[in-house]
Amino acid sequence: MENNKRRALGRGLEELFTSEQIDYDKIETKVYQQTSPDEIVNLPVKELRSNPYQPRKTFDEKALQELSNSIKEHGIIQPIIVKKSIKGYEIIAGERRVKASILAGLDTVPAIIRNFDDQDMMEVALLENLQREDLNAIEEAQAYKQILENSDLTQDELAKRLGKSRSHLTNMIGLLSLPDQVKELVINNKISMSHARVLSKLGNINTIIDLANKTVQDNLNVRDLEEIATTTSISKKQIIKKRTKNTEYQYVEEILKEKLGTKVIINNNKIVISFNNVNDLNRILEIMNDSNK
């Protein structure tokens, strides 16, 4: 029954996602409060699989080793949460603990089994990583995008409930428009999120790639990159020009960028609004529709 399916979370994740500010710790607290000691079982690590909605693709090896050392000394203090699958179990929360346990040489880990549906698994995984772990900038941006695409939340609502600023979400999601090879530089810590934000404001892919590579090669700081991006050529083939601004409408552009969470250009009495895909277009139309109510 539906009520039984959600019993581990009390009134379910909907309650948390409609509160003023969602909190991953509340989810785990609800699970543990409603779990009796005899429900905690030891599962073989070889039967555990990653949550398919896990936004984290890379794990800090040094941090994992530190956690592994702690587990060797103190054991796993907090059980992981899993869902039974066709083959073994899918990890809903606690993948770092599992990886660290494997490093520590453990064959089993304590776990709580719950029958979450796919939506639950996605939301829990995203919250755990956004609020507890250090995702790289691209993983964080993808997590925000995934929540927005799979919920009824607007950017304003999600920012408020995650305790973030609207501009932070807007800037992060904007990083997803970067070319894949530039995203890889961010993921591998070759360039910072601040560098990536500067690059994401540019419209030409070749310019973005050239500037990203120059940033790495010349170890440019963010201020240097901003200056080069607006005033200097980076190669004979590609000249970066600072766009002539119509200062009369610049403030309107900024208002629309903040409101819509995307690039907006006003030129020659035309408003140009950029979008990445159909879902992004629908998101923008939803915001515009809400503003007209």
Stockholm file with secondary structure:
# STOCKHOLM 1.0

chainA/1-293         MENNKRRALGRGLEELFTSEQIDYDKIETKVYQQTSPDEIVNLPVKELRSNPYQPRKTFDEKALQELSNSIKEHGIIQPIIVKKSIKGYEIIAGERRVKASILAGLDTVPAIIRNFDDQDMMEVALLENLQREDLNAIEEAQAYKQILENSDLTQDELAKRLGKSRSHLTNMIGLLSLPDQVKELVINNKISMSHARVLSKLGNINTIIDLANKTVQDNLNVRDLEEIATTTSISKKQIIKKRTKNTEYQYVEEILKEKLGTKVIINNNKIVISFNNVNDLNRILEIMNDSNK
#=GR chainA/1-293 SS CHHHHTGGGTTCHHHHHTSSSCCHHHHHHHHHHTCCGGGEEEEEGGGEECCTTCCCCCCCHHHHHHHHHHHHHHCCSSCEEEEECSSSEEEEECHHHHHHHHHTTCSEEEEEECCCCHHHHHHHHHHHHHHHSCCCHHHHHHHHHHHHHTSSCCHHHHHHHHTCCHHHHHHHHHGGGSCHHHHHHHHTTSSCHHHHHHHHTCCCHHHHHHHHHHHHHHTCCHHHHHHHHHHCCSSSSCCCCCCCCCHHHHHHHHHHHHHHTSCEEEETTEEEECCSSHHHHHHHHHHHHHHTC
#=GC SS_cons         CHHHHTGGGTTCHHHHHTSSSCCHHHHHHHHHHTCCGGGEEEEEGGGEECCTTCCCCCCCHHHHHHHHHHHHHHCCSSCEEEEECSSSEEEEECHHHHHHHHHTTCSEEEEEECCCCHHHHHHHHHHHHHHHSCCCHHHHHHHHHHHHHTSSCCHHHHHHHHTCCHHHHHHHHHGGGSCHHHHHHHHTTSSCHHHHHHHHTCCCHHHHHHHHHHHHHHTCCHHHHHHHHHHCCSSSSCCCCCCCCCHHHHHHHHHHHHHHTSCEEEETTEEEECCSSHHHHHHHHHHHHHHTC
//
